[in-house]
Amino acid sequence: MNWNVKDIEVFEAEKAYIDTAVIPVVPVDFGKDIRVSAAQSEFINLLTLHLERQFKGRMMMTPSFTYRMSSLTDSEISRLSQWAEELGDSGVKHIFFLTSDSGWKKAEDQLGDRLIWVPSIPLENLDEQYKHSIMEDQVKQLLNVIVQKWQKNS
């Protein structure tokens, strides 16, 4: 389920069956790391799109949580945790943070099993068909990680 009115209406009506939310976590930079920021954003957004297709009806994708690439601080970690808390209060049982920024790995102690770090694959020079093929392979690997986390947190 995506973050749009039609899917949110389904989410509200079927909350008992939609127990998982994924928050894409993407950096924003307008300076020297603008290309890195854009590449990570493209990768995570495409991965999220494919993940949603795989788990349609069980998983909701939230809007991307964005932060300044140069300012990954405790306040950003706290803000992300607040998003998760609000989602949990709305009835979502499993909440995952999906990122390709290795800086978030330093916050694993604070974020717990919710953090899923996937190394970014450069997509800018690939044709669309090949991009989607790579994403399907990534989703297969990610599927195992998510199932393990579901089992551990149930």
BALOTOR-81820 format. One line per field, with one value per atom (N, C-alpha, C): y negated, z, x negated; residue number from 1. Coordinates in nm, 4 decimals, decimal comma. Atoms other than C-alpha are relative to their C-alpha. Layout:
N
yy	[Y	...]
zz	[Z	...]
xx	[X	...]
n	[NUM	...]
END
This chain:
154
yy	[0,1160	0,0000	-0,1236	0,1229	-0,3399	-0,1126	0,1159	-0,6776	-0,0847	0,0765	-0,7925	0,0252	-0,0046	-0,8464	0,1356	-0,1283	-0,5277	0,1112	-0,1052	-0,3008	-0,0246	0,0305	-0,4819	0,0361	-0,0421	-0,4216	0,1512	-0,1452	-0,0497	0,0308	-0,0199	-0,0706	-0,0210	0,0291	-0,2265	0,1084	-0,1020	0,0363	0,1382	-0,1336	0,3343	0,0032	0,0116	0,2378	0,1331	-0,1271	0,5853	0,0855	-0,0823	0,7322	-0,0685	0,0767	0,4584	-0,0325	0,0099	0,5031	-0,0566	0,0426	0,3628	-0,1316	0,1245	0,0209	-0,0103	0,0253	-0,0672	-0,1499	0,1415	-0,4125	-0,0085	0,0203	-0,4873	-0,1180	0,1030	-0,6879	-0,0444	0,0470	-0,9035	-0,1350	0,1254	-1,1757	-0,1036	0,1102	-1,5151	-0,0853	0,0876	-1,7169	-0,0856	0,0903	-2,0199	-0,0493	0,0416	-2,0545	0,1065	-0,0911	-1,8283	0,1441	-0,1377	-1,5086	0,0117	0,0009	-1,5936	0,1262	-0,1206	-1,3021	0,1250	-0,1141	-1,0535	0,0013	0,0138	-1,1826	0,0426	-0,0342	-1,1535	0,1489	-0,1423	-0,8048	0,0861	-0,0764	-0,6770	-0,0136	0,0227	-0,8318	0,0810	-0,0767	-0,6779	0,1491	-0,1420	-0,3368	0,0410	-0,0356	-0,3332	-0,0138	0,0175	-0,4685	0,1112	-0,1097	-0,2064	0,1328	-0,1215	0,0682	0,0052	0,0094	-0,0480	0,0322	-0,0275	-0,0393	0,1504	-0,1443	0,3234	0,0778	-0,0645	0,4186	-0,0101	0,0200	0,2738	0,0954	-0,0933	0,4807	0,1414	-0,1349	0,7954	0,0232	-0,0147	0,7297	-0,0781	0,0772	0,5463	0,0651	-0,0509	0,5812	0,0362	-0,0303	0,6519	-0,1125	0,0979	0,3622	-0,1371	0,1369	-0,0152	-0,0727	0,0815	-0,2426	-0,1439	0,1384	-0,5816	-0,0935	0,0932	-0,8970	0,0143	-0,0088	-0,9153	-0,0926	0,0805	-1,0373	-0,0588	0,0640	-1,2898	-0,0764	0,0696	-1,4456	-0,0532	0,0547	-1,6541	0,1016	-0,1011	-1,4164	-0,0337	0,0410	-1,6176	-0,0131	0,0237	-1,6317	0,1159	-0,1152	-1,2803	-0,0083	0,0273	-1,3657	0,0745	-0,0617	-1,2413	-0,0531	0,0559	-1,4772	0,0660	-0,0711	-1,3060	0,1408	-0,1346	-0,9657	-0,0055	0,0190	-1,0906	-0,0274	0,0329	-1,2336	0,1250	-0,1242	-0,9008	0,0940	-0,0842	-0,7143	-0,0490	0,0564	-0,9502	0,0430	-0,0498	-0,8558	0,1427	-0,1396	-0,4907	0,0107	-0,0018	-0,5607	-0,0349	0,0392	-0,7353	0,1100	-0,1122	-0,4487	0,1136	-0,1042	-0,2023	-0,0327	0,0425	-0,4040	0,0169	-0,0167	-0,3726	0,1469	-0,1421	0,0061	0,0812	-0,0732	0,0977	0,0753	-0,0851	0,3873	-0,0006	-0,0069	0,3998	-0,1250	0,1223	0,0851	0,0126	-0,0117	0,0898	-0,1295	0,1154	-0,1883	0,0545	-0,0510	-0,1194	-0,1096	0,1005	-0,3052	0,0640	-0,0451	-0,2759	-0,0876	0,0855	-0,5360	0,0750	-0,0776	-0,3454	-0,0785	0,0803	-0,6354	0,0414	-0,0424	-0,4992	0,1238	-0,1195	-0,1808	-0,0366	0,0465	-0,3871	-0,0146	0,0188	-0,4279	0,1304	-0,1287	-0,0562	0,0276	-0,0227	-0,0458	-0,0726	0,0793	-0,3171	0,0434	-0,0338	-0,1929	0,1479	-0,1417	0,1773	0,0741	-0,0866	0,4393	-0,0686	0,0697	0,1782	-0,0454	0,0525	0,0604	0,1096	-0,0903	0,2331	-0,0830	0,0692	0,1147	0,0873	-0,0697	0,2140	-0,0859	0,0829	0,0995	-0,0414	0,0556	-0,1220	0,0543	-0,0424	0,0008	-0,1163	0,1118	-0,2704	0,0380	-0,0304	-0,2814	-0,0958	0,1079	-0,5941	0,0391	-0,0357	-0,4203	0,1277	-0,1232	-0,1231	-0,0303	0,0186	-0,0876	0,0492	-0,0251	-0,0569	0,1484	-0,1432	0,3157	0,0620	-0,0552	0,3964	-0,0506	0,0562	0,1630	0,0831	-0,0737	0,3492	0,1437	-0,1349	0,6861	0,0027	0,0099	0,5798	-0,0200	0,0249	0,4517	0,1261	-0,1258	0,7839	0,0916	-0,0789	0,9591	-0,0548	0,0629	0,7100	0,0312	-0,0263	0,7628	0,1442	-0,1393	1,1403	0,0134	-0,0034	1,0866	-0,0708	0,0786	0,8264	0,0766	-0,0810	1,0605	0,0912	-0,0876	1,3024	-0,0775	0,0839	1,0238	-0,0385	0,0430	0,9005	0,1165	-0,1166	1,2491	0,0367	-0,0296	1,3100	-0,1002	0,1023	0,9801	0,0159	-0,0275	1,0641	0,1108	-0,1142	1,3974	-0,0350	0,0394	1,2449	-0,0917	0,0997	0,9679	0,0429	-0,0479	1,1831	0,0683]
zz	[0,0000	0,0000	0,0000	0,0122	-0,0918	0,0763	-0,0731	0,0689	-0,0945	0,0797	-0,1298	0,0588	-0,0620	-0,0449	-0,0192	0,0285	-0,2129	0,0902	-0,0822	-0,0321	0,1492	-0,1421	0,3008	0,0395	-0,0294	0,2796	0,0244	-0,0187	0,2416	0,1330	-0,1263	0,5290	0,1193	-0,1114	0,7570	0,0153	-0,0048	0,6659	0,0361	-0,0156	0,6853	0,0954	-0,0911	0,9703	0,0611	-0,0645	1,1205	-0,0849	0,0900	0,8158	-0,0449	0,0448	0,7468	0,1243	-0,1266	1,0258	-0,0118	0,0222	0,8706	-0,0769	0,0728	0,7639	-0,0267	0,0364	0,5849	-0,0190	0,0145	0,6195	-0,0783	0,0754	0,3406	0,0625	-0,0642	0,4964	-0,1016	0,1069	0,2403	0,0355	-0,0263	0,2698	-0,1080	0,0949	0,1060	0,0172	-0,0039	0,0167	-0,1260	0,1142	-0,2080	-0,0320	0,0192	-0,1903	-0,0691	0,0633	-0,2650	-0,0114	0,0030	-0,1948	-0,0671	0,0633	-0,4093	-0,0848	0,0832	-0,6486	0,0850	-0,0916	-0,3625	0,0581	-0,0559	-0,2082	-0,1013	0,1049	-0,5357	-0,0322	0,0316	-0,6044	0,1090	-0,1090	-0,2595	-0,0010	0,0059	-0,2929	-0,1128	0,1132	-0,6367	0,0322	-0,0328	-0,5139	0,1010	-0,1051	-0,1969	-0,0501	0,0505	-0,3737	-0,0966	0,0926	-0,6486	0,0749	-0,0809	-0,3946	0,0759	-0,0723	-0,1930	-0,0920	0,0985	-0,5056	-0,0233	0,0240	-0,5704	0,1246	-0,1256	-0,2049	0,0227	-0,0157	-0,1965	-0,0900	0,0912	-0,4993	0,0559	-0,0550	-0,3269	0,1189	-0,1229	-0,0040	0,0000	0,0090	-0,1287	0,0872	-0,0877	0,1266	0,1384	-0,1332	0,4188	0,0501	-0,0342	0,4117	-0,0554	0,0437	0,3939	-0,0117	0,0202	0,2537	0,0374	-0,0407	0,4199	-0,0938	0,0743	0,2650	0,0496	-0,0394	0,2725	0,1168	-0,1094	0,5911	-0,0535	0,0543	0,4686	0,1087	-0,0943	0,6545	-0,0769	0,0627	0,5694	0,0157	0,0002	0,4764	0,0989	-0,0859	0,6725	0,1468	-0,1382	0,9884	0,0593	-0,0625	1,0992	0,1492	-0,1415	1,4662	0,0845	-0,0916	1,7731	-0,0210	0,0218	1,6913	-0,1207	0,1166	1,3511	0,0399	-0,0478	1,5190	0,0848	-0,0845	1,7711	-0,0846	0,0888	1,4958	-0,0729	0,0674	1,3083	0,0980	-0,1022	1,6294	0,0313	-0,0243	1,6797	-0,1105	0,1100	1,3346	0,0318	-0,0298	1,4389	0,1151	-0,1143	1,7685	-0,0426	0,0474	1,5945	-0,0851	0,0795	1,3464	0,0921	-0,0964	1,6350	0,0718	-0,0663	1,8096	-0,0904	0,0935	1,4940	-0,0257	0,0113	1,5202	-0,0834	0,0805	1,3000	0,0942	-0,0903	1,4655	-0,0339	0,0432	1,2611	-0,0814	0,0691	1,1495	-0,0333	0,0452	0,9433	-0,0635	0,0612	0,8438	-0,1082	0,1118	0,4993	-0,0519	0,0429	0,4091	-0,0681	0,0562	0,2063	0,0509	-0,0617	0,4141	0,1185	-0,1059	0,6256	0,1301	-0,1215	0,8730	0,1024	-0,0909	1,0194	0,0798	-0,0738	1,1248	0,1388	-0,1306	1,4102	0,0988	-0,0848	1,5418	0,0245	-0,0147	1,5426	0,1444	-0,1409	1,9225	0,0380	-0,0322	1,9386	-0,0803	0,0883	1,6480	0,0046	-0,0164	1,7228	-0,1317	0,1156	1,4799	-0,1130	0,1018	1,2853	-0,1181	0,1053	1,0841	-0,0981	0,1064	0,7512	-0,0921	0,0850	0,5729	-0,1216	0,1256	0,2084	-0,0784	0,0758	0,0200	-0,1350	0,1241	-0,2714	-0,1208	0,1269	-0,6236	-0,0966	0,0952	-0,8797	-0,1160	0,1027	-1,1185	-0,1179	0,0977	-1,3208	-0,1437	0,1365	-1,6216	-0,0506	0,0393	-1,6404	-0,0707	0,0639	-1,8704	0,0952	-0,0921	-1,7060	0,0269	-0,0171	-1,7651	0,0950	-0,0846	-1,6004	0,1428	-0,1343	-1,3061	0,0743	-0,0648	-1,2346	0,0291	-0,0243	-1,2656	0,1249	-0,1186	-1,0079	0,1246	-0,1155	-0,7791	0,0429	-0,0348	-0,7967	0,0774	-0,0739	-0,6856	0,1409	-0,1318	-0,4009	0,0899	-0,0782	-0,2899	0,0502	-0,0441	-0,2764	0,1233	-0,1163	-0,0365	0,1192	-0,1037	0,1599	0,0614	-0,0461	0,1876	0,1149	-0,1060	0,3948	0,1280	-0,1170	0,6268	0,0714	-0,0590	0,6813	0,0681	-0,0599	0,7463	0,1316	-0,1245	1,0051	0,1089	-0,0982	1,1756	0,0472	-0,0404	1,1738	0,1040	-0,0904	1,3386	0,1356	-0,1230	1,5943	0,0862	-0,0730	1,6891	0,0248	-0,0218	1,7028	0,1330]
xx	[-0,0838	0,0000	-0,0892	0,0767	-0,1279	0,0673	-0,0509	-0,0804	0,0836	-0,0955	0,2209	0,1387	-0,1328	0,5870	0,0662	-0,0649	0,7119	-0,0557	0,0607	0,4636	0,0207	-0,0221	0,5059	0,1430	-0,1372	0,8823	0,0054	0,0065	0,8087	-0,0691	0,0718	0,5589	0,0923	-0,0906	0,8185	0,1066	-0,1046	1,0773	-0,0543	0,0576	0,8391	-0,1193	0,1140	0,6016	-0,0432	0,0328	0,6191	-0,0941	0,0810	0,4453	-0,1282	0,1168	0,1918	-0,0815	0,0719	-0,0565	-0,1410	0,1377	-0,3738	-0,0044	0,0256	-0,4943	-0,1497	0,1392	-0,8163	-0,0164	0,0323	-0,9642	-0,1310	0,1243	-1,2135	-0,0758	0,0822	-1,4977	-0,1053	0,0886	-1,6782	-0,0642	0,0700	-1,9405	0,0272	-0,0100	-1,9153	-0,1246	0,1170	-2,2221	0,0030	0,0006	-2,2503	-0,1404	0,1390	-2,6282	-0,0814	0,0957	-2,9198	0,0512	-0,0519	-2,7223	0,1364	-0,1318	-2,4212	0,0226	-0,0149	-2,4856	0,0185	-0,0137	-2,5291	0,1410	-0,1337	-2,2087	0,1062	-0,0972	-2,0173	-0,0044	0,0141	-2,1550	0,0640	-0,0600	-2,0547	0,1516	-0,1441	-1,7118	0,0635	-0,0519	-1,6566	0,0032	0,0096	-1,7707	0,1073	-0,0957	-1,5583	0,1437	-0,1365	-1,2489	0,0391	-0,0293	-1,2726	0,0127	-0,0081	-1,3370	0,1332	-0,1266	-1,0355	0,1177	-0,1046	-0,8186	0,0139	-0,0028	-0,9140	0,0415	-0,0368	-0,8780	0,1509	-0,1439	-0,5269	0,0779	-0,0680	-0,4284	-0,0001	0,0136	-0,5527	0,0942	-0,0766	-0,3635	0,1312	-0,1245	-0,0543	0,1072	-0,1034	0,2202	-0,0482	0,0535	-0,0121	-0,0893	0,1018	-0,2560	0,0363	-0,0241	-0,2176	-0,1341	0,1191	-0,4860	0,0337	-0,0242	-0,5049	-0,0755	0,0856	-0,6416	-0,1435	0,1404	-1,0191	-0,0302	0,0548	-1,1823	-0,1301	0,1191	-1,4359	-0,0736	0,0860	-1,7241	-0,1203	0,1211	-2,0288	-0,1117	0,1042	-2,3059	-0,1124	0,1109	-2,5598	0,0393	-0,0428	-2,3503	0,0778	-0,0637	-2,2636	-0,0312	0,0209	-2,2196	0,1016	-0,0951	-2,0410	0,1408	-0,1346	-1,7551	0,0673	-0,0566	-1,7082	0,0425	-0,0327	-1,7151	0,1262	-0,1180	-1,4615	0,1240	-0,1127	-1,2408	0,0491	-0,0377	-1,2468	0,0701	-0,0633	-1,1641	0,1408	-0,1337	-0,8704	0,0968	-0,0834	-0,7363	0,0452	-0,0312	-0,7557	0,0987	-0,0903	-0,5853	0,1429	-0,1330	-0,2951	0,0623	-0,0512	-0,2621	0,0446	-0,0358	-0,2634	0,1295	-0,1236	0,0066	0,1221	-0,1121	0,2185	0,0325	-0,0305	0,2047	-0,0976	0,0978	-0,0922	-0,0946	0,0786	-0,2761	-0,1497	0,1396	-0,5983	-0,0330	0,0410	-0,7792	-0,1476	0,1382	-1,0958	-0,0465	0,0652	-1,3336	-0,0928	0,0783	-1,4823	-0,0916	0,0963	-1,8015	-0,1199	0,1272	-2,1186	-0,1144	0,1012	-2,3056	-0,0603	0,0647	-2,5568	-0,0136	0,0051	-2,5592	0,1044	-0,1065	-2,2365	-0,0382	0,0413	-2,4135	-0,0522	0,0474	-2,5626	0,1157	-0,1178	-2,2082	0,0748	-0,0693	-2,1218	0,0407	-0,0340	-2,1308	0,1285	-0,1180	-1,8661	0,1233	-0,1118	-1,6536	0,0365	-0,0273	-1,6783	0,0164	-0,0225	-1,5546	0,0745	-0,0780	-1,3650	-0,0847	0,0868	-1,6646	-0,0397	0,0461	-1,7269	-0,0890	0,0954	-2,0385	-0,0293	0,0271	-2,0794	-0,0989	0,0946	-2,3891	0,0594	-0,0547	-2,2959	-0,0747	0,0574	-2,3543	0,0161	-0,0123	-2,4344	0,0924	-0,0996	-2,1402	-0,0025	-0,0123	-2,2054	-0,0346	0,0386	-2,3632	0,0667	-0,0670	-2,1276	0,1313	-0,1298	-1,8311	0,1093	-0,1115	-1,4891	0,0234	-0,0259	-1,4467	-0,1016	0,1045	-1,7788	0,0131	-0,0232	-1,7045	0,1036	-0,1083	-1,3820	-0,0397	0,0504	-1,5537	-0,0879	0,0857	-1,8126	0,0849	-0,0860	-1,5393	0,0739	-0,0672	-1,3553	-0,0948	0,0989	-1,6754	-0,0192	0,0154	-1,7145	0,1201	-0,1208	-1,3547	-0,0004	0,0071	-1,4091	-0,0880	0,0887	-1,6979	0,0646	-0,0650	-1,5055	0,1171	-0,1115	-1,2092	-0,0435	0,0508	-1,4187	-0,0276	0,0296	-1,5330	0,1288	-0,1277	-1,1772	0,0709	-0,0659	-1,0386	-0,0689	0,0735	-1,3121	0,0374	-0,0347	-1,2307	0,1449	-0,1381	-0,8578	0,0017	0,0002	-0,9287	-0,0609	0,0682	-1,1641	0,0863	-0,0790	-0,9209	0,1443	-0,1387	-0,6045	0,0136]
n	[1	1	1	2	2	2	3	3	3	4	4	4	5	5	5	6	6	6	7	7	7	8	8	8	9	9	9	10	10	10	11	11	11	12	12	12	13	13	13	14	14	14	15	15	15	16	16	16	17	17	17	18	18	18	19	19	19	20	20	20	21	21	21	22	22	22	23	23	23	24	24	24	25	25	25	26	26	26	27	27	27	28	28	28	29	29	29	30	30	30	31	31	31	32	32	32	33	33	33	34	34	34	35	35	35	36	36	36	37	37	37	38	38	38	39	39	39	40	40	40	41	41	41	42	42	42	43	43	43	44	44	44	45	45	45	46	46	46	47	47	47	48	48	48	49	49	49	50	50	50	51	51	51	52	52	52	53	53	53	54	54	54	55	55	55	56	56	56	57	57	57	58	58	58	59	59	59	60	60	60	61	61	61	62	62	62	63	63	63	64	64	64	65	65	65	66	66	66	67	67	67	68	68	68	69	69	69	70	70	70	71	71	71	72	72	72	73	73	73	74	74	74	75	75	75	76	76	76	77	77	77	78	78	78	79	79	79	80	80	80	81	81	81	82	82	82	83	83	83	84	84	84	85	85	85	86	86	86	87	87	87	88	88	88	89	89	89	90	90	90	91	91	91	92	92	92	93	93	93	94	94	94	95	95	95	96	96	96	97	97	97	98	98	98	99	99	99	100	100	100	101	101	101	102	102	102	103	103	103	104	104	104	105	105	105	106	106	106	107	107	107	108	108	108	109	109	109	110	110	110	111	111	111	112	112	112	113	113	113	114	114	114	115	115	115	116	116	116	117	117	117	118	118	118	119	119	119	120	120	120	121	121	121	122	122	122	123	123	123	124	124	124	125	125	125	126	126	126	127	127	127	128	128	128	129	129	129	130	130	130	131	131	131	132	132	132	133	133	133	134	134	134	135	135	135	136	136	136	137	137	137	138	138	138	139	139	139	140	140	140	141	141	141	142	142	142	143	143	143	144	144	144	145	145	145	146	146	146	147	147	147	148	148	148	149	149	149	150	150	150	151	151	151	152	152	152	153	153	153	154	154	154]
END
